[in-house]
Amino acid sequence: KHDHGLSEKLELMDDAVCSVNSIEVSWRPPTKNVERIDRYKLIIATGTDVVKDVYQGSETRFRIVGLKPNTEYILCIKCMYDDGSHLWSESKAYMTRK
């Protein structure tokens, strides 16, 4: 069953603040079962298929530092529920400045 209602969607926002070596990104949690969200996990990937967790916690904003200038990074956020289930956002590309 595919329900694309806003309520069940975890979403990375477009208003990221990108500098030469950092990206500050925020995300919108799903409104459904929000009280059951235990934590978020932010994952970053570069074009070389290096994937790593850069943040884990309860905030809905995080600044990733130590990035390369003029480079595209793919970000994805995952929310973990208190029963062990989880939800992924769609991945989004962000570009650091030159």
C-alpha positions, 0 to 999 in steps of 0.5 A: 500500500503506497500512501504518499500523504505528508503525514507519513513522510520524512523529508529533507528540506531544501533550505540547506545552508552550504558553505565551502566546507560545510552543509547545514541541513534540516528535516521535517519529521513525519506527523504520524506517530511522531511521539514514537520517534526515538532518534534520527540518523543522518547519512552522507554519501559522496560520488565515490560511494563512501557512505557514513553516518554523520549524526544521530540524535533527536534534533531536526537540524545538523551542520556537517563540517569538514567537507570538500569545496565545490563537491556534491554530497548526497544526504539521507535521513532515517528516523528510528522508532521506539519499536525498532522500526524505521523510515527513510527519507528520499535522498537529496543532493547538496553542493558545497561552495567553491 
